[in-house]
């Protein structure tokens, strides 16, 4: 496991090799049916709470593109080798 050392002042950290799945809307570290339900419940909305919750591609509306992003993440099984 890599270690991160922080020093006083400016710390430049490179996370470019870290893969993060889009769609973990509730912050539990998983993309699951709960995240998909958040998208479905906010489809077509463009108010601030809905956008903060479910506008994954930041285009100003929760739509089928956001839904597709979560579906794509659900298709990937991270525990398979």
C-alpha positions as a printed Julia matrix, in Angstrom:
81×3 Matrix{Float64}:
   0.0     0.0     0.0
   1.31    3.43   -0.92
   1.86    6.05    1.73
   1.08    9.73    1.51
   3.38   12.15    3.3
   2.17   15.68    3.88
   4.53   18.53    4.58
   3.86   22.07    5.69
   3.04   24.25    2.7
   1.93   23.07   -0.71
   1.33   19.37   -1.29
   0.8    18.17   -4.85
  -0.92   14.8    -4.94
  -1.31   12.73   -8.11
  -4.47   10.62   -8.1
  -4.47   10.05  -11.86
  -4.08    6.27  -11.46
  -7.08    6.0    -9.12
 -10.23    4.75  -10.84
 -13.43    6.24   -9.5
 -16.83    5.11  -10.69
 -19.31    7.84  -11.49
 -22.64    7.32   -9.8
 -21.93    6.82   -6.09
 -24.51    9.44   -5.18
 -24.93    8.55   -1.52
 -21.18    8.34   -0.81
 -21.12    4.78    0.51
 -18.31    3.71   -1.84
 -20.59    1.63   -4.06
 -22.7     2.25   -7.13
 -25.9     0.34   -6.47
 -29.67    0.35   -6.91
 -30.04    3.17   -4.38
 -27.97    5.44   -6.59
 -30.03    4.42   -9.61
 -33.22    5.2    -7.69
 -31.92    8.7    -6.89
 -31.5     9.31  -10.62
 -34.94    7.91  -11.45
 -36.61    9.98   -8.73
 -35.02   13.16  -10.11
 -35.44   12.57  -13.86
 -36.38   15.73  -15.7
 -35.62   17.99  -12.76
 -33.32   21.0   -12.96
 -33.77   22.57   -9.51
 -30.75   23.04   -7.28
 -31.36   20.1    -4.89
 -31.9    17.67   -7.78
 -28.82   18.92   -9.62
 -26.64   18.58   -6.51
 -27.93   15.05   -6.01
 -28.14   13.51   -9.46
 -26.77   15.63  -12.33
 -23.69   13.51  -12.95
 -22.58   15.11  -16.21
 -23.26   18.66  -14.95
 -25.4    19.67  -17.93
 -28.05   21.37  -15.82
 -30.72   18.66  -15.88
 -31.11   15.16  -14.51
 -31.8    13.1   -17.62
 -31.22    9.81  -19.39
 -27.53   10.61  -19.8
 -27.13   10.61  -16.02
 -29.18    7.39  -15.86
 -26.89    5.79  -18.47
 -23.78    6.71  -16.5
 -25.08    4.89  -13.44
 -26.16    1.89  -15.53
 -22.66    1.7   -17.03
 -21.1     1.74  -13.57
 -23.5    -0.99  -12.41
 -22.35   -3.22  -15.28
 -18.77   -3.3   -13.95
 -18.08   -5.89  -11.3
 -15.14   -4.63   -9.28
 -14.67   -7.9    -7.38
 -13.97   -9.96  -10.5
 -10.4   -10.64  -11.59
